[in-house]
């Protein structure tokens, strides 16, 4: 009989390895050597898989590991430990194995039948005007969703008929078969794991145990929300199965664009035209803000592209971070049609304001302003 390999060597870890490192190494080895992944060398894979499993069964148990470290495999037999595979190994990895290989139980391990399951989450798309998104709103939505059938209490069976144990799986919800040295269990295809078969279907839900109903839900939209904001309403999804909790409702918002405000997070931007006289002499103008008109001071000599900031006149932060600002971009309007008198006045003004028409230097303030406007 060939001598057994060292447990640490089998899993590829140092003797000082911690529990998490050992568990991770076993997981990788189990996935690598699973027979379903190695159909061309199935016998070798079975031996490697069993070897890794036995090594992990020893090293994952503190008492067994201590005895093994001192006396090797003889320490395990002398210590009176049970031979074979520790079942908790497969309890820890049953979901991993199920995802990869389509079975739930290994070496007789069994996943609990009829375990509770959380209900499905639901999504509801909602459109808001820009003003509703800015100020927030209390509203109601009518939500269609599946709920337990009251006639059969969710069993799917007609009242007075009840259910009977599934003949295919004997009421266990699982069917078992042998594959090599494995005992494989799969969800019963006849009862879908319920272990029961409806004798006569409920006429209201057609044996499904659920019916579609609409529910009116009160909803509070906080001020300052934007498109793609998701509001979570706990417990308003579909009901869970076998006593599981219900899912949640997620309301996804779409906020319409404003005719002249551009939004950047909680800040608002807009462009306001002023006359060449207002820009040259300076003045105060009234512009439309989020909550009515706002006063904007135009400084003497204001140029196109200059921005006036109105602090706190933007949108509220839906997360409670105060309010954003309103930024007014000034656009100086140059008249395109002049009367004879206006032209004469401009000519007289132009004679007193000579300008040397040369390209601006790259480091000049004018160049920087032009770059900001068009960049």
C-alpha positions as CSV (number, residue, x, y, z in Angstrom):
1,X,0.0,0.0,0.0
2,X,1.4,3.4,-1.0
3,X,2.1,5.9,1.8
4,X,-0.3,8.8,2.1
5,X,0.9,12.2,1.1
6,X,1.3,15.0,3.7
7,X,-1.9,17.0,4.2
8,X,-0.2,20.3,3.9
9,X,1.5,19.2,0.7
10,X,-1.9,18.0,-0.7
11,X,-3.5,21.4,-0.2
12,X,-0.3,23.3,-1.1
13,X,0.0,25.3,2.1
14,X,2.6,25.9,4.7
15,X,2.4,24.2,8.1
16,X,1.8,27.6,9.6
17,X,-1.2,28.4,7.4
18,X,-4.3,29.8,9.1
19,X,-7.8,28.5,8.9
20,X,-8.9,30.9,6.1
21,X,-5.8,30.0,4.0
22,X,-6.5,26.3,4.4
23,X,-10.2,26.7,3.5
24,X,-9.3,28.8,0.4
25,X,-6.7,26.2,-0.7
26,X,-9.3,23.4,-0.3
27,X,-11.9,25.3,-2.3
28,X,-9.4,25.7,-5.2
29,X,-8.4,22.1,-5.1
30,X,-12.0,20.8,-4.9
31,X,-13.0,22.9,-7.9
32,X,-9.9,21.9,-9.8
33,X,-10.3,18.1,-9.2
34,X,-14.0,17.7,-9.3
35,X,-14.8,14.7,-11.5
36,X,-17.4,16.6,-13.5
37,X,-14.6,19.0,-14.6
38,X,-12.3,16.2,-15.6
39,X,-14.3,13.7,-17.7
40,X,-11.2,12.6,-19.6
41,X,-9.3,11.6,-16.4
42,X,-12.2,10.9,-14.0
43,X,-10.5,8.2,-11.9
44,X,-7.5,10.4,-11.2
45,X,-9.8,13.3,-10.4
46,X,-11.9,11.2,-8.0
47,X,-8.7,10.2,-6.1
48,X,-7.4,13.8,-6.0
49,X,-10.7,15.1,-4.9
50,X,-11.0,12.5,-2.1
51,X,-7.4,13.1,-1.1
52,X,-8.0,16.9,-0.8
53,X,-11.2,16.4,1.1
54,X,-9.6,14.1,3.6
55,X,-6.7,16.6,4.1
56,X,-9.1,19.4,4.7
57,X,-11.2,17.3,7.0
58,X,-8.1,16.9,9.2
59,X,-6.6,20.4,9.0
60,X,-9.9,22.2,9.4
61,X,-10.5,20.5,12.8
62,X,-8.2,22.1,15.5
63,X,-8.0,18.8,17.5
64,X,-7.4,16.6,14.5
65,X,-4.8,19.1,13.2
66,X,-3.0,19.1,16.5
67,X,-2.8,15.4,16.6
68,X,-1.7,15.2,13.0
69,X,1.0,17.8,13.5
70,X,2.5,15.7,16.4
71,X,2.0,12.1,15.1
72,X,0.9,12.3,11.5
73,X,-2.0,10.0,10.3
74,X,-1.3,7.7,13.2
75,X,-2.2,10.5,15.6
76,X,-5.7,10.7,14.0
77,X,-6.4,7.0,14.5
78,X,-4.9,6.9,18.0
79,X,-6.9,9.9,19.1
80,X,-10.2,8.1,18.5
81,X,-11.3,10.4,15.8
82,X,-13.9,9.2,13.4
83,X,-12.7,8.2,10.0
84,X,-14.1,9.5,6.7
85,X,-15.1,13.0,5.7
86,X,-16.3,15.7,7.9
87,X,-19.8,16.6,6.7
88,X,-19.4,20.3,7.6
89,X,-17.0,20.6,4.7
90,X,-19.7,20.2,2.2
91,X,-22.1,22.3,4.2
92,X,-19.7,25.2,3.9
93,X,-19.3,24.7,0.1
94,X,-22.6,23.3,-1.0
95,X,-23.6,26.5,-2.7
96,X,-20.3,26.6,-4.6
97,X,-20.6,23.1,-5.7
98,X,-24.2,23.6,-6.7
99,X,-23.4,26.6,-8.8
100,X,-20.6,24.9,-10.7
101,X,-21.9,21.4,-11.0
102,X,-25.6,21.4,-10.6
103,X,-25.9,19.3,-7.5
104,X,-26.6,20.1,-3.9
105,X,-25.4,17.2,-1.9
106,X,-22.1,15.3,-1.8
107,X,-21.4,12.2,0.2
108,X,-24.9,12.2,1.6
109,X,-24.9,15.9,2.5
110,X,-28.3,17.4,2.3
111,X,-29.5,20.9,1.7
112,X,-32.6,21.7,3.7
113,X,-35.8,21.2,1.8
114,X,-38.3,24.0,1.6
115,X,-35.9,26.5,3.0
116,X,-37.2,30.0,3.2
117,X,-36.5,32.3,0.3
118,X,-36.6,36.1,0.1
119,X,-39.1,37.5,-2.3
120,X,-38.1,39.2,-5.5
121,X,-37.4,42.9,-5.7
122,X,-39.5,45.0,-8.0
123,X,-38.8,48.1,-10.1
124,X,-41.1,51.0,-10.8
125,X,-40.1,53.8,-13.3
126,X,-41.5,57.2,-12.4
127,X,-41.3,60.5,-14.4
128,X,-41.1,63.9,-12.6
129,X,-41.1,67.5,-13.9
130,X,-38.0,69.5,-13.1
131,X,-39.9,71.5,-10.5
132,X,-41.2,68.3,-8.8
133,X,-37.7,66.9,-8.6
134,X,-36.4,70.2,-7.2
135,X,-39.0,70.7,-4.5
136,X,-39.9,67.1,-3.7
137,X,-43.4,65.7,-3.7
138,X,-45.7,63.4,-1.8
139,X,-47.4,61.1,-4.2
140,X,-49.1,57.7,-4.6
141,X,-48.2,54.9,-7.0
142,X,-50.3,51.9,-8.0
143,X,-48.1,48.9,-8.2
144,X,-49.0,45.6,-9.8
145,X,-47.4,42.6,-8.1
146,X,-47.8,39.0,-7.2
147,X,-49.3,38.2,-3.8
148,X,-50.2,35.0,-2.1
149,X,-53.6,33.7,-3.1
150,X,-56.0,34.1,-0.2
151,X,-58.3,31.2,-1.4
152,X,-55.5,28.6,-1.0
153,X,-53.2,30.5,1.4
154,X,-50.5,30.2,-1.2
155,X,-50.5,26.4,-1.4
156,X,-52.0,26.3,-4.9
157,X,-54.5,23.6,-3.9
158,X,-58.2,24.0,-4.1
159,X,-59.9,24.5,-0.7
160,X,-60.7,21.1,0.9
161,X,-58.3,19.1,-1.3
162,X,-54.9,19.7,0.2
163,X,-51.7,18.3,-1.2
164,X,-50.0,14.9,-1.3
165,X,-46.4,13.8,-1.1
166,X,-44.6,13.7,-4.4
167,X,-44.3,10.2,-5.6
168,X,-41.1,10.9,-7.5
169,X,-39.0,11.9,-4.5
170,X,-41.1,10.4,-1.7
171,X,-41.8,13.9,-0.3
172,X,-38.2,14.7,0.2
173,X,-38.0,17.4,-2.5
174,X,-34.9,15.7,-3.9
175,X,-34.0,12.7,-6.0
176,X,-30.7,10.8,-5.4
177,X,-28.5,8.8,-7.6
178,X,-25.0,7.3,-7.5
179,X,-22.1,8.7,-9.5
180,X,-18.8,7.0,-8.8
181,X,-18.2,7.4,-5.1
182,X,-20.6,10.3,-4.9
183,X,-24.2,10.3,-3.8
184,X,-25.7,13.1,-5.8
185,X,-28.9,14.8,-4.9
186,X,-30.9,17.1,-7.3
187,X,-34.0,19.1,-6.9
188,X,-37.0,16.9,-7.8
189,X,-38.2,18.0,-11.3
190,X,-41.8,16.9,-10.5
191,X,-42.4,19.0,-7.4
192,X,-39.6,21.5,-7.9
193,X,-38.2,20.8,-4.4
194,X,-41.5,21.3,-2.6
195,X,-41.9,17.6,-1.8
196,X,-45.7,17.9,-2.4
197,X,-48.0,17.7,-5.3
198,X,-51.3,19.6,-5.5
199,X,-54.2,17.2,-5.9
200,X,-56.6,19.7,-7.4
201,X,-55.5,23.2,-8.5
202,X,-57.0,26.3,-6.9
203,X,-59.3,27.9,-9.4
204,X,-58.4,31.4,-8.4
205,X,-54.6,31.1,-8.9
206,X,-54.6,28.1,-11.2
207,X,-52.4,26.2,-8.8
208,X,-49.7,28.8,-8.7
209,X,-50.3,29.9,-5.2
210,X,-50.1,33.6,-6.2
211,X,-52.3,36.1,-8.0
212,X,-51.5,39.5,-9.5
213,X,-53.0,42.4,-7.6
214,X,-52.4,46.1,-7.5
215,X,-51.5,48.0,-4.4
216,X,-51.4,51.7,-3.8
217,X,-48.2,52.8,-2.0
218,X,-47.6,56.2,-0.5
219,X,-44.2,57.6,-1.7
220,X,-42.2,60.6,-0.5
221,X,-39.8,62.0,-3.1
222,X,-37.1,64.1,-1.4
223,X,-36.2,67.5,-2.8
224,X,-33.3,67.7,-5.2
225,X,-33.5,64.2,-6.8
226,X,-32.1,63.7,-10.3
227,X,-32.7,61.2,-13.1
228,X,-31.6,57.6,-12.3
229,X,-32.1,58.2,-8.6
230,X,-33.3,55.0,-7.0
231,X,-35.6,55.1,-4.0
232,X,-35.8,51.9,-1.9
233,X,-39.1,51.1,-0.3
234,X,-38.4,48.1,2.1
235,X,-40.8,45.2,2.1
236,X,-42.9,46.3,-0.9
237,X,-41.6,43.7,-3.3
238,X,-43.0,40.2,-3.9
239,X,-43.7,38.0,-0.9
240,X,-41.1,35.5,0.2
241,X,-41.5,31.7,0.0
242,X,-41.8,29.3,3.0
243,X,-41.9,32.2,5.5
244,X,-39.1,34.2,3.8
245,X,-39.1,38.0,4.0
246,X,-40.6,40.0,1.1
247,X,-38.4,41.8,-1.4
248,X,-38.0,45.5,-1.8
249,X,-39.4,48.0,-4.2
250,X,-37.0,50.3,-6.1
251,X,-38.5,53.4,-7.6
252,X,-36.2,54.7,-10.5
253,X,-36.8,58.4,-11.3
254,X,-36.6,60.2,-14.5
255,X,-36.5,64.0,-14.1
256,X,-37.3,66.1,-17.1
257,X,-34.8,68.7,-18.3
258,X,-35.5,72.4,-17.6
259,X,-35.9,74.9,-20.5
260,X,-32.9,77.0,-19.6
261,X,-31.3,75.7,-16.4
262,X,-28.5,73.2,-16.8
263,X,-27.9,71.0,-13.8
264,X,-24.6,69.8,-12.4
265,X,-25.2,67.9,-9.2
266,X,-26.9,70.5,-6.9
267,X,-25.6,73.5,-8.9
268,X,-27.6,75.2,-11.6
269,X,-26.2,77.1,-14.6
270,X,-28.0,79.5,-17.0
271,X,-27.0,82.0,-19.6
272,X,-28.5,85.6,-19.5
273,X,-28.1,88.2,-22.3
274,X,-27.3,91.8,-21.4
275,X,-26.9,94.8,-23.7
276,X,-23.6,96.2,-24.6
277,X,-24.6,99.3,-22.6
278,X,-25.5,97.3,-19.5
279,X,-22.2,95.5,-19.7
280,X,-20.1,98.6,-20.2
281,X,-21.8,100.8,-17.5
282,X,-22.9,98.1,-15.0
283,X,-26.4,97.6,-13.7
284,X,-28.7,95.2,-11.8
285,X,-31.0,92.8,-13.6
286,X,-33.7,90.5,-12.6
287,X,-33.4,86.8,-13.7
288,X,-35.6,83.8,-13.2
289,X,-34.4,81.6,-10.4
290,X,-35.5,78.3,-9.0
291,X,-37.9,79.9,-6.6
292,X,-38.8,83.2,-8.3
293,X,-36.8,86.1,-9.6
294,X,-33.3,86.8,-8.3
295,X,-31.2,90.0,-8.5
296,X,-28.0,89.8,-10.4
297,X,-25.4,92.6,-10.2
298,X,-23.6,93.3,-13.5
299,X,-20.3,95.0,-12.8
300,X,-19.0,97.8,-14.9
301,X,-17.0,96.5,-17.9
302,X,-18.5,93.0,-17.7
303,X,-17.4,90.7,-20.6
304,X,-19.1,87.9,-22.4
305,X,-18.4,84.6,-20.5
306,X,-18.1,86.2,-17.1
307,X,-20.1,84.2,-14.5
308,X,-22.0,85.6,-11.5
309,X,-22.5,83.2,-8.6
310,X,-25.6,83.3,-6.5
311,X,-24.8,81.3,-3.4
312,X,-27.4,78.9,-2.1
313,X,-29.8,79.5,-5.0
314,X,-29.3,76.1,-6.6
315,X,-31.0,72.8,-5.8
316,X,-31.2,71.1,-2.4
317,X,-29.0,68.1,-1.8
318,X,-31.3,65.1,-1.4
319,X,-28.8,63.6,1.1
320,X,-29.0,66.6,3.4
321,X,-25.9,68.5,2.3
322,X,-27.5,72.0,2.0
323,X,-28.1,73.7,-1.3
324,X,-26.1,74.2,-4.4
325,X,-25.5,77.5,-6.1
326,X,-26.9,79.3,-9.2
327,X,-24.3,80.3,-11.8
328,X,-25.3,83.0,-14.3
329,X,-23.2,83.1,-17.4
330,X,-23.3,86.7,-18.9
331,X,-23.6,87.0,-22.7
332,X,-23.1,90.5,-24.0
333,X,-25.4,91.0,-27.0
334,X,-23.9,93.0,-29.9
335,X,-26.6,94.7,-32.0
336,X,-26.9,93.5,-35.6
337,X,-29.1,96.3,-36.9
338,X,-28.5,99.9,-36.0
339,X,-30.5,103.0,-36.8
340,X,-28.7,106.0,-38.3
341,X,-28.5,107.8,-35.0
342,X,-27.3,104.7,-33.2
343,X,-24.5,104.1,-35.8
344,X,-23.4,107.7,-35.4
345,X,-23.3,107.4,-31.7
346,X,-21.2,104.2,-31.9
347,X,-18.8,105.8,-34.4
348,X,-18.3,108.7,-31.9
349,X,-17.8,106.3,-29.1
350,X,-15.4,104.2,-31.2
351,X,-13.3,107.2,-31.9
352,X,-12.7,107.6,-28.2
353,X,-12.0,103.9,-27.5
354,X,-9.1,102.8,-29.8
355,X,-8.2,99.1,-29.7
356,X,-5.2,97.5,-31.3
357,X,-6.5,94.4,-33.1
358,X,-3.8,91.9,-32.5
359,X,-4.1,88.2,-31.4
360,X,-4.2,87.9,-27.7
361,X,-1.1,86.3,-26.0
362,X,-1.7,82.7,-24.7
363,X,-1.0,83.8,-21.1
364,X,-3.3,86.8,-21.2
365,X,-6.5,87.0,-19.2
366,X,-8.5,87.5,-22.5
367,X,-7.1,84.3,-23.9
368,X,-7.9,82.4,-20.7
369,X,-11.5,83.7,-20.8
370,X,-11.9,82.7,-24.5
371,X,-10.5,79.2,-23.7
372,X,-13.0,78.8,-20.8
373,X,-15.9,79.8,-23.0
374,X,-15.1,77.4,-25.9
375,X,-13.2,74.7,-24.1
